[in-house]
Amino acid sequence: MQFKDDGQFVTTPDNVKIYFETDGNPSKPPILIVPGLGGLEETYNHVAERLKDRFFIVKIDGRGLGLSDKPEGMYSIDMLAEDVLAILDQLGIQKINILGHSLGGFVAQQFYNNHPDRVNSIILVSTNCGYGDPKAVLPPKAEIDRFNEVLDPAAPDFAQKALAKTLMCYDKSFVMSQEGQKAITEVAMMSKERVVYESLVKRGDGGWKFKNFDNLPKIAVPVLVMHGDSDQLVPIANADIFASNIPNCTKVVFQSCGHHPFIEKRDDFVKTLGDFVNQVSA
């Protein structure tokens, strides 16, 4: 697996080093991408490559992931949001278009709660208003437990359970396609190299405690919600909750798409993102 590793680090106030990479011209409208629970900034390389002529793209390895430090203790969503602030301050960016996928969507929401004056727009991808929020729609507990199960490659049912997990993350049509199998394998290889299970537990703890439904009507910037219609990890009903409670919200649903539209629907995802930030920045 070849990684770019051409980025830089910022040291947060609590002395944690967070890794990030940038692409494009700093004078262009900035888009900062916050990956999900175990997502790496590398998985957004194709997004940055196609948008860097029009925007300044910042991709981060969240606390506990990739090249970022993996400190002891649990990581709150508020903590992850303040890591974003440290990056913005180091780059001298005053206002950001912040994109958050899945748990990264919690970070984007909390960053706005903490620093509304630093946000130009919010892009929420395959996320909800918090795993700990009673208003959020979650998968059945049995499915959550199945997804969280640590698999033993030597077990006789490993292949069956691995496929079941994969089908929770991606639409079946994508999983069964040659393009999908190549992309999924690439992501799996990245994760094998740079994602530590213990860090997922630390990051997930903050997600299970996050609640943000009551703050949705207070969001005063444009919001784009992107969601796959067959997302099993974060049911699509959550997109409707955002659209119904955020004053200036645009909802885009990708057909035959699971939890990762930036992988499963690359062309549509990049176009939708680019058009939205162009309009907001005009």
C-alpha positions in Angstrom: 0.0 0.0 0.0 1.5 3.4 -1.1 0.6 6.4 1.1 1.3 10.0 0.1 2.6 11.1 3.5 3.4 14.6 2.2 1.4 16.4 4.9 2.2 18.1 8.2 1.3 18.0 11.9 -0.3 20.4 14.3 0.2 20.1 18.0 -3.0 20.6 20.0 -3.3 22.4 23.3 -3.3 19.0 25.1 0.0 18.1 23.3 -1.4 15.7 20.7 0.0 15.7 17.2 -2.7 15.6 14.5 -1.7 14.8 10.9 -3.3 16.4 7.9 -2.6 16.9 4.2 -3.6 19.8 1.9 -4.2 20.0 -1.8 -4.9 23.0 -4.0 -4.5 26.8 -3.7 -4.9 28.3 -0.2 -6.6 31.3 -1.8 -9.5 29.1 -3.0 -12.6 28.3 -0.9 -11.4 25.8 1.8 -13.1 22.4 2.3 -11.9 20.5 5.4 -12.7 16.7 5.4 -13.3 14.8 8.7 -13.4 11.0 8.1 -15.6 8.6 10.1 -14.9 6.2 13.0 -11.9 4.4 11.3 -11.6 6.5 8.2 -8.2 7.8 7.0 -7.5 11.0 5.0 -6.0 8.8 2.3 -9.5 7.5 1.3 -10.3 11.1 0.1 -7.4 11.4 -2.3 -9.6 11.1 -5.3 -11.9 13.8 -4.0 -9.0 16.2 -3.4 -7.5 15.4 -6.8 -10.6 16.3 -8.7 -11.5 19.4 -6.7 -8.1 20.9 -6.0 -8.2 23.3 -9.0 -11.3 25.0 -7.5 -10.9 24.5 -3.8 -8.3 24.3 -1.0 -8.8 20.7 0.4 -7.7 19.8 3.9 -7.9 16.1 4.8 -7.2 14.9 8.4 -6.3 11.7 10.2 -8.4 12.1 13.3 -7.0 11.6 16.8 -6.1 8.0 17.2 -6.0 7.2 13.4 -3.3 7.0 10.8 -0.3 9.1 11.5 -1.9 11.1 14.2 -1.1 10.5 17.9 -3.0 7.8 19.8 -3.2 9.2 23.3 -4.5 7.3 26.3 -8.1 7.7 27.4 -11.4 8.1 25.6 -11.9 10.7 22.9 -14.9 13.0 23.2 -16.5 14.6 20.1 -15.7 18.0 21.6 -12.0 17.0 21.8 -12.1 15.9 18.1 -13.7 19.2 17.2 -11.0 21.2 18.9 -8.4 19.3 17.0 -10.0 20.8 13.8 -9.7 24.3 15.3 -5.9 23.7 15.9 -5.5 22.8 12.2 -7.4 25.9 11.0 -5.4 28.2 13.2 -2.1 26.7 12.0 -3.2 27.2 8.4 -4.6 30.7 9.0 -8.1 29.7 7.8 -10.8 31.9 9.2 -13.9 30.1 7.8 -14.2 26.6 6.6 -16.7 24.4 4.6 -16.5 21.4 6.9 -17.4 17.9 5.6 -17.9 15.1 8.1 -18.6 11.5 7.3 -20.4 9.2 9.8 -18.7 9.9 13.2 -16.9 12.8 11.4 -20.4 14.3 11.0 -20.7 14.5 14.8 -17.3 16.4 14.8 -18.6 18.8 12.1 -21.8 19.5 14.1 -19.9 20.0 17.3 -17.3 22.3 15.6 -20.2 24.5 14.5 -21.7 24.4 18.0 -18.3 25.6 19.5 -17.2 27.9 16.7 -20.1 29.1 14.4 -18.1 32.1 13.3 -15.5 29.8 11.8 -17.9 27.9 9.6 -19.1 28.8 6.1 -21.2 25.7 5.5 -21.6 22.1 6.7 -21.6 18.9 4.7 -23.0 15.9 6.5 -22.4 12.5 4.9 -24.0 9.3 6.1 -24.4 10.6 9.6 -27.0 11.4 12.3 -27.5 13.8 15.2 -25.6 11.5 17.6 -25.5 7.9 18.6 -26.5 8.9 22.1 -29.4 11.1 20.9 -32.9 9.5 21.4 -34.0 11.3 18.2 -31.4 9.5 16.0 -32.4 6.4 14.1 -30.0 3.5 14.7 -29.8 0.0 13.2 -31.1 -2.9 15.3 -28.8 -3.8 18.2 -28.1 -7.2 16.7 -26.7 -5.5 13.6 -24.6 -3.1 15.7 -23.2 -6.0 17.7 -22.4 -7.9 14.5 -20.6 -5.0 13.0 -18.5 -4.4 16.2 -17.5 -8.1 16.5 -13.8 -8.6 16.2 -13.3 -11.4 13.6 -10.7 -14.2 13.8 -9.3 -14.9 10.3 -8.7 -18.5 11.3 -12.3 -19.1 12.3 -14.3 -21.3 9.9 -17.0 -18.7 9.5 -14.6 -15.8 8.9 -15.5 -15.3 5.2 -19.2 -15.4 5.9 -19.0 -12.9 8.8 -16.6 -10.6 6.8 -19.0 -10.5 3.9 -21.9 -9.7 6.2 -19.9 -6.8 7.7 -19.0 -5.6 4.2 -22.7 -5.6 3.1 -23.5 -3.4 6.1 -21.0 -0.8 4.8 -21.7 -0.9 1.0 -24.6 -1.5 -1.3 -24.8 -5.1 -2.5 -24.5 -4.1 -6.2 -21.2 -2.3 -5.4 -19.8 -5.2 -3.4 -20.5 -7.6 -6.3 -19.0 -5.4 -8.9 -15.3 -5.6 -10.0 -14.9 -1.8 -9.3 -16.4 -2.3 -5.9 -14.2 -5.2 -4.9 -11.1 -3.3 -6.0 -12.1 -0.2 -4.0 -13.2 -2.2 -0.9 -9.9 -4.1 -0.9 -7.9 -0.9 -1.2 -9.7 0.6 1.8 -9.2 -2.6 3.8 -5.5 -2.6 3.1 -5.3 1.0 4.2 -7.1 0.1 7.4 -4.9 -2.9 8.1 -1.8 -0.7 7.8 -2.9 2.3 9.9 -6.0 1.6 12.0 -5.7 0.2 15.5 -8.8 -1.4 17.0 -8.2 0.2 20.4 -8.4 3.6 18.8 -11.8 2.8 17.3 -13.1 2.0 20.8 -11.7 5.3 22.1 -13.3 7.3 19.2 -16.6 5.4 19.3 -17.0 6.2 23.0 -17.5 9.8 22.2 -19.9 9.0 19.4 -22.2 7.0 21.7 -22.4 10.0 24.1 -23.0 12.6 21.5 -26.4 14.3 21.3 -27.2 17.2 19.0 -30.8 17.1 17.9 -31.8 20.1 20.0 -29.1 22.2 18.3 -30.1 21.5 14.7 -32.7 24.4 14.4 -29.9 26.8 15.6 -27.7 26.1 12.6 -27.5 29.3 10.7 -25.3 28.3 7.7 -26.1 26.3 4.6 -26.1 22.5 5.2 -25.8 19.8 2.6 -26.8 16.3 3.6 -25.6 13.4 1.4 -26.9 9.9 2.2 -27.1 6.5 0.5 -30.5 5.0 0.2 -29.3 1.5 1.3 -27.1 2.7 4.2 -27.5 0.0 6.9 -25.1 1.5 9.5 -26.9 4.9 9.5 -30.4 4.5 8.2 -31.6 7.1 5.6 -34.3 8.3 8.0 -31.6 10.4 9.7 -31.2 12.4 6.5 -34.9 13.3 6.8 -34.4 14.4 10.4 -31.7 16.8 9.3 -33.7 18.1 6.4 -36.8 18.7 8.7 -35.0 20.5 11.5 -32.1 22.5 9.9 -33.4 25.8 8.5 -31.2 25.9 5.3 -30.7 22.3 4.4 -30.3 20.5 1.1 -30.7 16.8 1.0 -29.2 14.6 -1.7 -29.9 10.8 -1.8 -27.7 8.5 -3.8 -29.5 5.5 -5.2 -28.2 2.0 -4.7 -25.6 3.3 -2.3 -24.5 2.3 1.2 -22.6 4.1 3.9 -19.7 5.4 1.7 -21.0 7.5 -1.2 -17.6 9.1 -1.6 -16.4 5.6 -2.6 -19.5 4.0 -4.1 -20.8 7.1 -6.1 -17.5 8.9 -6.7 -18.6 11.0 -9.7 -22.0 12.1 -8.2 -20.4 12.7 -4.9 -17.6 15.0 -6.2 -20.1 16.9 -8.4 -22.6 17.4 -5.7 -19.9 18.6 -3.2 -18.3 20.9 -5.7 -21.5 22.5 -6.9 -22.7 23.1 -3.3 -19.5 24.7 -2.1 -19.3 26.8 -5.3 -22.8 28.1 -4.7 -22.2 28.8 -1.0 -18.9 30.6 -1.8 -20.3 32.7 -4.6 
